[in-house]
């Protein structure tokens, strides 16, 4: 069994709302992640998924409890942790290549060009190096966004609803692209998503969260072979198990005998 790589212990978070206690957003969050795992965090709006991701990535160190990566407590962002948001957040005045290169510090020109081109090739944007964000589709812009997060070769990639604004076909294409990138890079990936099918398709384990306050309801192992068939019985069984945390599924269960 692989050793724990990321460890979260007794994580809690309160937002200040003017009174003494504030609003409790996260309560007693405990779990661990093994190196190379793909973890999806799902839950209804307001359960603290993105807040949890920010704590894990070091973007928000103001919390109770402990987050440690490879034995080192995390309280601030670091280059070993890439972050992909729902919106590409590309600089409109820079080309694809220069947007990606912007994340590189203290590198000579030749090294920068090599790293940028490797990332462009990795996300299948070859030929669009000189294009500007306004010339890209939504899916292409998000590919550039992912490339920028990968250019420093981070062993961990955090993704906050990266495909939430995309159409269904583009989303499926980028899900497959992400699996390919993970296989090529060996990265540990932690993604927040509202899409149950996406979570089952991508992840090794799914963290299901509840709200008021945000807490873990269940951690579900997704022991399915890859590539995964979204219509297979076992895929449907895992989807149903996640679905049951949020909706009444008696009718579905009886109708489809699952």
N, C-alpha and C positions, 0 to 999 in steps of 0.2 A: 504493500500500500504506500502510495506517495505521501511524503510528509506535508503537513500544513504549511502553506506559503503565506497566505493572508489570514490573520486572526482578528476577530472582532469580539470584544468582551464587554458586556454590560454597557453597551452604547446607549446613551440617552441624549435627547436634544429638546430644549425648550426655546420657544420664540417669545420675545418680550412683547406683551400687549398692553403694558402700562400698569398691571397689578403686580403683586409681590411674586406670584408663582409663574405667571406667563402661561403660554399654551404649550402643552407637552406634545411634541411632534413624533418623537421616537422614545420607546421605553424598553429597556432591558433586551437589547438586540445582541444575540450571541450566535456566531457561526464561524466556520473556517473554510478556506478555499485552497485546493491543491494546485500546484504549479501546472500550467497548461490546461486547466479546466475552462469551460465556457459556462458561465453562470448567468441566468436571466432572473431578474427581480420583477414580479408582477403584483398588481394590486389595484384597487379602485383609486380614483382621484382623491388626493388628500391624505394618503396613507403614509407618506414620507419617503417614497421610493427615491426621488431625486435628491432629497436631503441626505439619505443614506449614501447615495453614490458620491455626493460631494464630500462627505466625511471620509469615505474610503479613499478617494483620490487625493485628499489633502487640501481641497479647495475651501473647506470649512473645518478648521481645527477647534472651534469653540463648541465642545460637546463634553458630556460626561463619558466615562469609560475609556476604553483603549482600542485603537486600531494599529496593528503592527503588520509590516510586510517584511518577510525574511528576517524576523526577529527585531526589526527596528521600528520604533513607534513613529507614526506618521502624524504630523501636525501642520504640514505645509505642502504645496505642490512640488513635484520633482520631475526631472526629465525622464526618469524611468517609468513614468506614468503618463500615457497619452490619453487625451480626452476628446470625444466626439459628441457634439450637441445636435439637437434636432435641426437647427438652422445651420447652413454651411459656414456663415460668418466669414466669408472670403472678402478680402479687400478689393473693392470694385475697380480700383485704379491699377491693380497689379495683374499680370498674366498668371496662368496656372502655375508655371514654373516658379515665378517669383513669389507667389503666395505660399508655395510649399517651402521654398528656400528661406522665407522669413522666419521660420521656426529654428533655423540653424544659427548658432552663435560661434564666433571664434574659429571658423573653418576657412581654409584657403579656397580660392575660387574653383580649382579643379576638383577638390573633394566635395564641395557643395554641389557642383554640377553632376557629379557621379551619383551622389546620394539622392538628389532630386529625381534624376532620370530613372533610377532603380525603383523609386516609389511610384512614379508615374506609370512605369511598365507594370508594376505589381497590381495597381488598381485599374488596369486596362484603359488608360487615357493617352496612350501613345499616339502622337499626331496632333494633340491638342495643347502642347506645351505653351504655345504663344497666344492661346485663346484667352479672352477675358471672361469674368464671371457672367456678364450679361449675354454672352454668346453660348452659354452652356445650358443644357436641360437641368431640371432639378436633380435627377439621378447622377448626372455627370458632375454637378457642383458638389454633391455629397461624396462622390468618389475622390474629388480633389481635397475635400475636408478630411477624409480618412487618410489620404496620402500625407497631408500635413501633420496629422497626429502620429504617423508611423515613421517620419523622416529621421527622427532621433533614435530609431530602433528600440522603442520602449518595450520591456518584457511584459508590461501590463497595459491593456487598453480598456478604458471605461467609455461606455456608450450610453447616452441619455436620449432615448427615443430617436435614434438616428434615421429611421425610415418612416417615422410617423406622418410626415407631410407628403409622402410619395404615393403615386397610384399603385394599385395592386400588382401590376406586371413588373414595374420598375422595382418595387419592394422585393419581389421574389428573386429577381436578377441579383440585387445587391445582397440579399441573404446568402445566396450561393457564392457570391464573390467574397463575402466575409468568411465563410467556411474555408474557401480556397486560401485566403490570406492567412488565416489562423494555422492551417496545415503547413503552409510554406514557412511561416515565421515562428511557429511554436509558441505563440503568445498566450498569456492568460487573459481572458476577456470577461468583463462583467457588464451586462446590458440591462437597462431599464426599458420595459415595454408594456404597452396596454394590450398587445396582440397575443392572445393565448396560443394561437397556431404558430406564430413566430417563435415563441418561447419553447414550444415542444420541438419545433424543427431544428433550432440552433443549439440548444443547451444540453449540457451533461447533467445539470441539476437546476431545478426551478425553486426560487425562494418566493413563497406566497405570503403576502403581507396583508394585515388587517389595519383598520384605522381607529382613531379616537381612544388611545393614542396609537401611533404606528408601531406594530409589533409583528413578529413572525408567527404565522399560523401553522405552516408546514414547509418542510424542505423535501421536494420530490425528486427522486432519482429518475433520470430519463435514460434507461438502459436499452436504447434502440440502435440498431446498426445504421451506418451511413453508407450511401446516401439514403435519406429517409423518405418514405412514401406517405404523403399526407392523407391518403385514403385507406391506408392499411389499418387493420383492426387494432393492433397494438398502439399505433399513433392515436387513434380515436379514443382508446382506453385512457391514455395519459391525459389527453385534452379534456376528457370528461371529468377526470379526477381534479384538475385545476378548476374547471368550470363550476363544479359543485361548491366551491368555496364562495362563489358570488351569486349563483342563481339556483332556483328550484329546478331540479332536473328529473323529477320522478317521471314526468310524461315522456321525456326523451329516452330515459332508460327503458321504460316499458315498450315504447314504440319500436326502438331499434335493438332491444335486447342486448344492451352493452353494460 
